[in-house]
């Protein structure tokens, strides 16, 4: 369903696929960190943790991606080249995305002090996942991928270049309106007529 929504919103097949790939990468990396921190012979990761982690992170990563891609696409459709659109959108949304990510990291980090193991696992994995998504994926991997793909990123969208604009229409001439005569025109004819009418 999320794939279809992104496909309809952005008119591009690549962007939903990239969103899914980035989310899987973040979830896998955060589970690896969780296993490194809490995993041992006496304790294994709860089977519910990966499912909850994927569901929550998919929603958060979609939110961040929609914010950034919308800014980039807006610039691209306005006639800005692809590279400048990507870099400009990244610069304009960096503060918003980083601020939202910092809030979520603080919330999820508070779960790490819980006595229930699954809540503690979710707190660690979600905090790590948000940091990876906001810092590594959104700041480095996603812009680099979009720059490598080029204009094909936007699918069926076509940017409006300044030269594509229609020229301004000139006002039509009213019937019977005298046409302007260039300066000096008719002088030779009038002089010849005056010479013919001059008495000998």
C-alpha positions in Angstrom: 0.0 0.0 0.0 2.8 2.4 0.9 4.5 1.6 -2.4 1.3 2.4 -4.3 0.9 5.7 -2.4 4.4 6.8 -3.1 4.1 5.7 -6.8 1.0 7.8 -7.1 2.5 10.8 -5.3 5.8 11.0 -7.1 4.9 9.3 -10.5 8.2 7.4 -10.2 8.9 3.7 -9.8 12.4 4.2 -8.5 11.6 6.3 -5.5 9.3 3.8 -3.8 11.9 1.0 -4.5 14.6 3.2 -3.0 12.5 3.9 0.1 11.9 0.2 0.6 15.6 -0.6 0.1 16.8 2.1 2.5 14.3 0.9 5.1 15.5 -2.7 4.9 19.1 -1.6 5.2 18.5 0.6 8.3 16.5 -2.2 10.0 19.2 -4.8 9.2 22.0 -2.5 10.5 20.1 -1.6 13.7 19.3 -5.3 14.4 23.0 -6.0 14.0 23.9 -3.3 16.6 21.2 -4.7 18.9 22.6 -8.2 18.6 26.1 -6.8 19.3 25.0 -4.9 22.4 22.5 -7.4 24.0 23.0 -10.7 22.3 24.8 -13.5 24.1 24.4 -17.3 24.6 21.8 -16.8 27.4 19.6 -14.2 25.6 18.4 -13.9 22.1 16.5 -11.1 20.4 12.7 -11.4 20.8 11.0 -12.5 17.6 8.6 -9.6 17.8 11.3 -7.0 17.9 12.2 -7.1 14.1 8.6 -6.8 13.1 7.9 -3.8 15.4 11.2 -2.2 14.3 10.4 -2.6 10.6 6.9 -1.2 11.1 7.9 1.9 13.1 11.0 2.7 11.0 9.1 2.3 7.8 6.7 5.0 8.9 9.4 7.3 10.1 11.6 6.8 7.1 8.7 7.5 4.7 8.0 10.7 6.6 11.6 11.9 6.2 11.8 10.8 2.6 8.5 12.5 1.6 9.7 15.8 3.1 13.0 15.8 1.3 11.8 14.4 -2.0 9.0 17.0 -2.1 11.4 19.9 -1.8 13.7 18.4 -4.4 10.9 17.7 -6.9 9.5 21.2 -6.4 12.8 22.7 -7.4 13.3 20.3 -10.3 9.8 21.1 -11.8 10.6 24.8 -11.4 13.4 24.5 -13.9 16.4 23.9 -11.6 18.9 21.3 -12.8 18.8 17.9 -11.2 22.0 18.2 -9.2 21.1 21.6 -7.8 17.6 20.4 -7.0 18.9 17.5 -5.0 21.5 19.5 -3.1 19.2 22.4 -2.5 16.4 20.2 -1.2 18.9 18.5 1.1 20.1 21.8 2.5 16.6 23.2 3.0 15.3 20.1 4.8 18.4 19.2 6.9 17.3 21.2 9.9 13.7 19.8 9.9 14.7 16.2 9.5 17.6 16.4 12.0 15.4 18.1 14.6 12.6 15.5 14.2 15.2 12.7 14.4 16.7 14.1 17.6 13.3 14.1 19.3 12.6 10.5 18.3 16.1 9.4 19.4 15.5 11.0 22.8 12.1 9.2 23.1 13.4 5.8 22.1 16.5 6.1 24.2 14.3 6.4 27.3 13.0 2.9 26.6 16.4 1.4 27.2 16.0 1.7 31.0 12.8 -0.5 31.0 12.8 -3.8 32.8 10.9 -5.6 30.1 13.3 -7.0 27.6 11.3 -6.4 24.4 10.8 -2.7 25.3 14.5 -2.3 26.0 15.3 -4.0 22.7 12.9 -1.8 20.8 14.4 1.3 22.5 18.0 0.4 21.5 17.1 -0.7 18.0 14.8 2.2 17.2 17.3 4.8 18.5 20.1 3.3 16.5 17.8 3.0 13.4 16.7 6.7 13.6 20.3 7.9 13.9 21.4 5.7 10.9 18.4 6.8 8.8 18.8 10.6 9.5 22.6 10.8 9.4 23.8 8.1 7.0 20.9 7.4 4.7 19.3 10.9 4.3 22.5 12.9 4.4 24.8 10.6 2.4 23.3 7.5 0.7 20.1 8.9 -0.6 21.5 12.1 -2.2 24.4 10.2 -3.7 22.0 7.6 -5.2 19.7 10.3 -6.7 22.7 12.0 -8.2 23.9 8.8 -9.8 20.4 8.0 -11.2 20.0 11.5 -12.7 16.9 12.8 -14.3 15.4 9.3 -14.4 14.6 9.7 -10.7 11.5 11.8 -11.4 9.9 9.3 -13.9 7.3 11.0 -16.0 7.8 14.5 -14.6 9.3 17.0 -16.9 10.8 20.2 -15.6 9.8 23.6 -17.0 12.8 25.3 -18.5 12.7 29.0 -19.0 12.9 28.6 -22.8 9.8 26.5 -22.8 7.6 29.4 -21.8 5.3 30.7 -24.5 6.1 34.2 -25.9 3.9 37.0 -24.8 1.1 37.7 -27.3 1.0 41.1 -28.9 -2.2 43.1 -29.0 -4.1 42.7 -32.3 -4.4 45.7 -34.6 -7.9 47.3 -34.7 -9.4 47.6 -38.2 -8.9 51.0 -39.7 -6.0 51.8 -37.5 -3.4 53.7 -39.4 0.0 51.9 -39.6 3.0 53.9 -38.3 5.2 55.3 -41.0 8.9 55.2 -40.5 10.7 58.5 -40.2 11.8 59.8 -43.6 9.5 57.5 -45.6 7.6 59.2 -48.4 10.0 62.2 -48.5 11.3 61.3 -51.9 7.8 60.7 -53.4 6.5 64.0 -51.9 9.5 65.9 -53.3 8.9 64.4 -56.8 5.3 65.4 -56.7 6.1 68.9 -55.6 8.6 69.2 -58.5 5.9 68.1 -61.0 3.4 70.6 -59.7 5.9 73.5 -59.7 5.2 75.9 -62.6 8.0 76.2 -65.2 
